[in-house]
Amino acid sequence: MSKTKKKLRGAEIFIRALADEGVEHIFGYPGGAVLHIYDELYKQTDVEHILVRHEQGACHAADGYARSTGKPGVVLVTSGPGITNCITGIATAYMDSIPLVVFSGQVPTHLIGNDAFQEADAIGITRPCVKHNFLVKDVRDLAATIKRAFFVATSGRPGPVVVDIPKDITADSCEYAYPDKVEMRSYKPVVKGHPGQIKRAAELILSAHRPMIYTGGGVILGEASKELTEFTQMLGYPITNTLMGLGAYPATDKQFVGMLGMHGTYEANMGMHHCDVLIAIGARFDDRVTGDLEKFCPESKIIHIDVDPSSISKNVPVDVPIVGDVKSVLNDLVAAIKASKNKPNAGALKTWWKQIDEWKKIDCLRYEKTDKVIKPQFVIEKLYELTRGDAFVSSDVGQHQMWAAQYYKFDKPRRWINSGGLGTMGFGLPAAMGAKLAHRDATVVCVTGEASLVMCLQELSTCLQYDLPVVIVNLNNRYMGMVRQWQEFFYDSRYSHSYMDALPDFVKLAEAYGHIGMHIEKATDVESALKEALAIKDRVVLMDFITDQTENVYPMIASGKGHNEMHLAPQRELA
């Protein structure tokens, strides 16, 4: 324990603990219950506070910061509406296993339960969407609770942790000592995989005739991209990533067959359907990946590697479960394969790749090229080309998200920042803001749609105040695009409340916030406009691309269908 005899107020302890934990940035919004803390923030320079314009924006910005760095994002909000405004952001992080530590103010302890002004049961409200939460009842417990919060948020399967701090706790005093480490009897994440299971997995992998490697966001969260690449290239097997796993393996590598799932490639989904050994790494078999569970991988033996034992066999029964840290397990698995007398079946693998290459010839991502209207896919392709695939790309949720995932080739982890599990509209701009704060010299692009953009548009003000010049690519089709697509496919084109009428002039809106707005209507202007925007380094550029209203995302697996029952674009449908 670090030691000091001087007594500090709880608010001072809070700041000292953050600094000792290595926190550099905190996203927040002040209010009565946290004013003691904000007073201490004013007096120091160790922790930079970023004043957002809405508490939801604070959580999303901290989330983007965490996803792009691997460090925990930190949030500070007041009681009552401060913490309730965070719920969407907390749930977004929870669904995608993102490490956040959210500090909420609370009314003084003697008023808890009295329906005091701006009182809300932060512990009860957040319990379903956090990894853990704490209510601090004694100032002497504050420093240790903060240490435990960061430990829980960042270890094992990461996730958000809420620490609720009554106002009187921040005024009380005690001696300060910040723990060097944490011991929690009830919480000890498994790191090493079981040797016997690893050996079983190695032998099953080497016996495969039609193998498929399926990886998710857990590989990125576990910092295991290097190990995954070594494992995959050593075997020569095809690999697919989930939406959350993009960038874990280089998308430009010849073994990568594209994203899988509802809007995955034909070759990835057909490979999944017909494989005989499926190696699932850091993935949770969610419904957007599996399609109909009764039809999922009908001929396959399944190996599942995950740090969270509750994820294994939760949705899909597996044959060889391995609980452990992905990086550690992959290292052990590589060693076991190298030590085995068996080798991959070269003849069977050659035949399998020949079949995959036949599926690739379908060219499932091909779309109609035209100068008459801006195709959203074309914008993403040009963005990828001009940034050389090296940008940090955030997105909101909808068609634009899927096009970004399909057409921007991510070769590095932590470059793709999107709300996968919760599907949160309004996520993209504040998440890009958080990524830009962490990577000042990098190109950060928010790919969004007009329906999503307006949900957290107020954070343009934060971007101006803190000099966070992101590029916003707004694929504006004047619809809630994915809603419209589903209404076209499954509701006989009854477009009930999916048309976005009375949209603002995005150019004037950007200028009103002190930024630059661009309006692009012609396909021939797309490349030059992107070049101009990417060259501007000192202000946000909001690019309003007026795109084809009728364009749909293909391929698509409809609800209740299997991987082999994809809808392709009309011009690509199989005979």
N, C-alpha and C positions, 0 to 999 in steps of 0.2 A: 504493500500500500504506500502510495505517496503521502507524505506527512506535512502538516502545517498546523500550528496551534491557534492561529488567528481564527476567530469566529466570523463567518460570512452569512449574509442573508440568503434565503433560498434563491432569490433572483440572481445573486452573484454566483452561487453554487451552480446554477443552471448554465450560465455562460462559461464558467471555468471547466465544467464537465464536458461541454461541447468542444471546447478548445483542446482539452486533454484527449478527447476521443479522435481528434484530427479533423473535425468538421470545419470546412472552409466557407460554406454557403448555407443559408437557411432561407426558405421561401415562406413568407407569411403576411399576415394582415392583423393590425392591432385591434384591441378592444379592452373594455374595462377590466376583465379578469386577468389579463396578462400585462397590464401597464407597468408593474414593478419590473418585469423582465425586459420590456421595451426600454425602460429607463436605463437599465444596465447595458443593453445593446448600444445605446447612445454613447456610453462612456468608454467603449472599447473598440479595438480594430482587428481583433483576432478572427472574428466570425463576421462575414459580410451578410447583411440582411437584404433580401430582394423583395421589395414591396409589390406584390401582385395586385390586381384589381378585383379579384374574386377568389374566395378560398378554394373553389374547385380548380382554378388555375394554379394555385400554389401546389396542390397535390400532383397535377399533371406535369408541371414544370419540374418538380422534384423527381417525378417518375422518369421523365426524359433524361434528366441528369444521371439518374441511377442506371438506366438502361445503356446509356452511351459510355459510362465510365466503369461500371461494376461497383462503385461506391454507393453507400446508402444515401437516398435522398432524405432531406430533413425539412419538416414543416412546423410552423408555429402559428396557431390560431386561437381566437378567444372562445369563450364558452357559448353555449346555446347555438345560435345560427352560425357561429364560426365553425364549430365542429360538424354541425349537420350539413353545411355547405360542402364539407370535405367528403361526404360519404361516397359519392360517385367516384371520386379520385382514389379513395382508399380501396373500394371494391374493384376498380380497374387494376390496381397494383396486385391485389390479392389473387385475382383470376390468372394473372400472368406471372406470379411468384416474383414480384419485384420488391427489393428491400427498401422500405420507407420507415422512418420513425416520425410519427405525427404527435406533436405536443399540443395539447388543448388546455386552455385555461378552464377553471371551474369556479363556481361560486364558493365563498368561504365554507369551511367544513361544517360550521354550526348551522349553515343555511341549507345544506344538502337535504333534499327531500321536502323542502318547504315551498316549492314552486316559486323560488326567488327569481328576481329579474335576470333574464338570460340564462336560466338554469335548464340544462338538458342532461339526461342520463347517458353521458358519452360512453360509458362502459357497456351498458345494455344495448345501446343503438349500434355500436360498432362490433359487438361480439361476433355476429355471423360473418363478417367480412375482414377480419384481421387474423394474423397468425397468433397474436396474444395481445392483451391490453393490461394496463396497470392503473390503479388509482393510488396516488401518493397521499398517505394520511399523516406522515410525520416528516418534518424537514430532515431529520437524521437519516431517513431512508432515500432521500432524493438522488444523491450521487450514485448509490449502488443500483437504484432502479434504472437510471439512465444507462448505466453500463450494461445491465441485463437486457434492456430494450434493444440496444445495438447488437448485442450478441445473438439474441433470438432472431432479429430481423435479417441478419447476414449469414447465419450458419444453417447447415442442413438444407432443406428446401426454403429459400428466402421468402420473405413476405412482409407486409406492413405490420407495424406494432404501434399502438396508441398508448400514450402516457398522459393521463388526466391529472392536472395539478391545480388544486384549490388555491385561491388567491392568498389566503393567510399563510400557506406553506411557503410562498415566495417572499413573504415578509418576515417569517420566523428566522432565527439564527441558530447555527451550530458550527462546530469545527468541520473543516472540509478535508476529506480524504477520498481520492478517486481510486477505485480498485484497479489493480493491474490485470486481473483475470476474473473469470466468472465460473462458478461451479453451481450447477442446478441439478439436483438429484433426479428430478422428473424429466429432464430434457438433456439427452445425450445422443445427438445424431450419429448414425453409423457412417463411417468413412470407408473402411476397407470392405471389399466384397468377399463373400465366403469362398475360400479356395476351391472347395469341391464343386460349387456351382460354376465358378469360372472355368474349371477344367471341363465340366459337362458342356458348357456353352461353346468352348473352343472346338471340341470334337463334333458337335452338331453343326457348327459353322463350316468346318472343313468337309463335312459330308454332303453339303448342299449341292444340288444341281441347278436350282433356279433361285439363288439368294437375292434378298433385297435388304438394304440398310435403310432404316427409317429413323430420322433423328428430329428432335424437337428443341424447344427453347432451353431445356435443361443443359444441353451441351454448351450453350453460350453462357448461361448463368454459372456453370461450373468451370468456366475458363478452359474448356477442353477441346477447342477447335484444332489445335496442333495435333493432339493425340488422335482425334477423330480422323484427321487427314492421313496420318501415318497408318492407322488401322485400315482405312478404306483403300488406300493405294497399295498397301502390302498385299491385300486380298485380290484387288482387281474387280470387286463387286460393284454393281450399280447402287447409287445412293440417292435418296430423296429427302427433302426437308419439309417440315410443316411451315405454316405461315410464320410462327414464332421462331422457327429454327433457321430461317434464311440468313446466310452469311456464315453459318457454322462450318460449312464446307464450301470451297470456291465454286460459285455458280458457273464459271467459265470452264471448269475442268470437264474433260470428256466423260468422266464417270458419273457426273451429275445429270439426272434425268428430269430435273425440274421439281417444282413444288407439287405436292399431292393433295388430295382432298376435293372438296366441293368445286373449287375452281382450279384444280391442279391440272397438270398436263396429261394427255392421253397415255403417253408411255409410262409415266410414274404410276398412274392409277391401274393401268393394265398389268404393270409389273407387280404391284401389290396384290392384285387379285389372283395372279397365277403363280406367285412365288411358292417355293416349298420350305424355305427357312427365312423367317422374318427376324431381323435383328433390330429391336426397338431400343433407342438410346435417348434418355432424357425427354421422353414424349409421354403423353398421358391418354392417348387413344380417345380424343374428344370426338363428338358426333360429327363435326365438320370434316374430320379426317376419315372416319370409319364408314360413313354412310350407314346403310342398314347393317346392324351388328350380326344378323343371321346370315348375311352374305359376305362378311368380312374375312378375307384371306382363307377361303374354304379348304385349301390344300396345304396349309402351312403349319409347321412347328414354329412356336414363337419364343424368342428370348427377349426378356425385358430388363433393362438396366435403369434404375432410378434411385435417387437418394431418399425418396419418400416411400416407405413401405405401404402406405395407404393407397398409393396410386397403382400398385401392382395387382393385376387381376380385378381391378375395380370395375372396368367396363368390358374388358376382353380377357378370358382365361388364358394364362400363359403356361408354357411348358418348362421353361428354365428362368425363374426369377432371380435377379441379383440386386440386392439392396446395398447401395454404397455410393460414394462420391464418384461422379462420372469420370473425372480425370484419373483417379486412382484405379478404378475398375478397368478402364481402357488400357492403361499401362500394363496391368496384370494380364489382361486378355491378350494383348500383343505378345507378351513374353510367353504365355502358354501356347499360343499358336506357333510361335517360332520354335518352341521346344518340342512340339508334337512331331511324331514320325510321319503323320499324314500331311498331305498338301491339298490345296484346292483342286477340284476335278477340272483340269484344263479343257478337256473335250466338251464336257457338259456346259462349262462356262462360255465357251466359244459359241455353242448353239444358242444359249440363253441371250447372249449379246446380239446375235443375228436376229432373234425374234424382237428384241427391244428396238433395234435399228429399223425393223419393218414398221413398228408402231410409230417411231419418230417420223417416218415418211408421210404420215397423215398431216403433219405440219399444223397441229391443232391451234397454235397461236397466230396463225396467219389471218390477216384482216384486209379488208378492201382499202387500197391506197387511192386517194383522190385529192385533188386540189379544190374541190367544190365546197368542202366543209372540213373543219378541224376534227380529226379523229383523236380521241383521247390517248389511244395506244401510241400514236405517232409522237405526241408531246412527251410521253415518258421515254420512248426510244431516243428522242433527241436529247432529253435531259441526261440520260445515261451516257450517250456519246460525248456530250460536251463536258460533263464532269468526270469522264473517264472512269465512271463507277466508283469514284472515291469520295462522294458526298455522304454526309449523314442525312438520311431521309426519314422524316416522320410522316405519318398519314393520319387522317381521320378514318371514318368507317363507311364503307359502301363500295360502289363500283370503282371509284378512283383508287381505293386501297388495294383492290384485287389487281387492277392494271399495273399499279406500282410494283406489286409483288411478282407479277408475271413478266414484266418487260424491263425492270431495272435489275441488272445482274449483280448481286452482292457477293463479292469475293472475300469480304472480311466480316468478322463478327462485330456486333454492337453498332452497325451502321444503319440498321433497319429498326425503326422505332414506331411501333403501332400497338393499338389496343386489340389484342387477339381474342381473349376469352370473354370479356364483357362487351366488346364492340361499342366503345364509347364515342359518340359524336361530340365534337368540341375538344378532343384530346390533342389534335395535331399541332396547333399553334403554340400552346403553352409547353408542350413536350419539346418542340423544336427550340423554343426559348431556353429551356433547361439544358439541352444539348449544346447550344451555342455558348452558354455561360461556361460550360466545361471545356469547350474546344473553340477558343476565341479565333484561332487562325484557320479553322476549317470551313468548308462550304456546308451550310446546313439548309436543307430545303424541306418545306412542309407541302406535301401533296394533299390537296383537300378538294372538297366540293362546296358549292355555295350554301347548301343546307347545313353542313357541319361547321363551316367557317364562322357563321354568324353566332354560333353558340358560345364561343369564348373570345369573341372579337375584341373585347375590352383589353385583352393583354397586349394589343398593339401599343398601348400606352406604356406598359412595362418595358417593352422592347425599346421604346424611345428613351425612357429614363435611364436605362442601364446599358445602352449602346449594344443591342443584340440584333444585328442586321441579318435576319434570316430572309430567304427567298420563299415566297408563297406562290405555289402553282395551283391556281383555282380552276379545276376542270368544270366549268359552269355549263350544265345542260338544262338549267331551269327546272329541274326535277329532283326529288329525292330518288336518285338514280336506281339504287338497288330495290327500293320499294316499288318503283315503277316497273322494273324488270319482272319482279315476282307477280305484280298485278297483271302484266301482259301474259305471262306464262300460265298462271294458275287461277286467275280471276277474270278471264275473258276480257282482258283489256279495260276493266273498269278502274280507272285511275282515281281512286277515291282519296282526295286530299294529299296527293303526292306531288302536285304541281306547285312550284315555288313562285307564287305571284308577288308583285310589289317588292321585288328585290332592290337593294340599294345600288347606287352607282359606286362600284367598288373602287374606281379610280379616285373619285372625290372623297370617298370614305378614307382611303389610305392617306390622301393629302391632308385631310382634317386631323389625322393623328400625327402629322409631321413626317410622313413617309412618302414613297413614290408609288404611284399606281400606273399600270399599263393595261390597255384594253386590246385584245388580239382577236380578230374575227376571221382572218384569212390564213389558210394552211401554209401559204407561201411565206408568211411572216413569222411562223413559229420559231424557226432556227435563229433568225436574226434577233428576235425579241429575247429569247433565252440567253444568247450571247451577251446582249446588252445588260440584262438583269444580273447575270452571274459576274459581270465585270464591276458592278457597283458594290463596294465593300463597306460603306459607311451608313447605309440606311436600309430599312426593310423595303423590299420591292414586292408589291402585291400584283401578281400577273393574272388577269382575268381572261382566261381562254374560253371563248364561246364555242362549245363543242357540239357534235352531232347528238341531238336529243334521243335518237332512236337506237343508239349503239348499246349492245348488251355484252355482258361478260361471258365468254366461253373459254374452255369447256365448262359444263355445269352438271353436277350430280343433284338431281332433284331429291327432296326429302323422301326417305323410304326406299331409295334405290341403292344399288351396289356400285362398286368401282367400275365394273364392266358395263354399266348402263348410263354412260355419259351422254349428255346432249352436246354436240359439237355445233360450231357456227353453221348456218344453213349451207354455205358453200363448201363446208368440210365434212358434212354428214356422210357416214359410210353408206354404201349401197346396201 
